[in-house]
Amino acid sequence: MGSWCAGGLLAGFTKGKLVSDAVDLGIAEAQERLQDSAINQLVQSQQLPINRAIRLRIFRRVSWSITADKLQRRFERAAREARHATPWEHLHVSRDDASRSVHLFFGNHPISGIVNNDIEVGASLVISQDALGGVGVLFFPFESLNVRQSKPKLIWGYYDEPQQIYESEIRRMLKDFFIYSRATSALMGVMRCDQKHVEKLEHRSRMFEGGANVKGLHRLAVAILVVGSITTAAVLVAWIVTEKSSLEPWAGLVALTTGWIAAWVQRSRVALDRQLSKAMDIEKIEGDERDRRMDKSGSR
């Protein structure tokens, strides 16, 4: 009787364990299917924004040809008018579809100075599209062996897409380019108003080139953030230990300042990444333009 009861208990225990294991396995499988479904839904939810991003890049790349046509027409109009209005030097227009760029530039001419038989290379305005569809606008100065500018290029502007280059923007960049050209040519004396305007353009260019500046400020902000955090902790400890109510507003003020610095550090990190990304594109544009200027002859 005892052995029969023991066997029955053992069989019941074994059956119960099998049922429990089956239930646990079923729950695990259900949880796994639930997680798989969540992953599938997440991936599927990204299909639409990914397709939109792909179409946006394609649209920006395709729309460049339309914008380049417009820029070429406006630059050619400026070049034709310059032959009558500024006969001292001719303007030239070129377009390179391979590098997705349009150029407006002055010719080269001889110039006297310490170096004999020197040639002054004409100033140029370069508009070029990068791989992501953004468009950079650069000015390059008149240059010669006798006269060199401290800043070899000027970043006039950067657009996220070609459609942002409106007619008013074209007129504005042309006006600034003429001022910049007058101020950098050794054949003309620099007027004070032109010099002031070029200084503003150079300052704005440094903002576009601000990767190094932002990087330095970012490191300074991180250092201030560390010091602020330590100071906040010290003030809080002193407040708790001494129970002085006069320390309470100081603790709040230091904590608030540290929080704002932390937010600024995060924003500066994003700005640094954007500036460094643009800087790589700008370097390529600059290299291509340097090669073009080196290859050009000294004719007007």
Secondary structure, DSSP 8 states (H G I E B T S, - for coil): -HHHHHHHHHHHHHHHHHHHHHHHHHHHHHHHHHHHHHHHHHHHHTHHHHHHHHHHHHHHHHHHHHHHHHHHHHHHHHHHHHHHH-TTS-EEEEEETTTTEEEEEE--EEE-SSSTTEEEB--EEEEEE-TTS-EEEEEE--B-SS---SSS-EEEEEESSGGG--HHHHHHHHHHHHHHHHHH-TTS---HHHHHHHHHHHHHHHHHTTHHHHHHHHHHHHHHHHHHHHHHHHHHHHHHHH--TTHHHHHHHHHHHHHHHHHHHHHHHHHHHHHHHHHHHHHHHHHHHHHHHHHS-S--
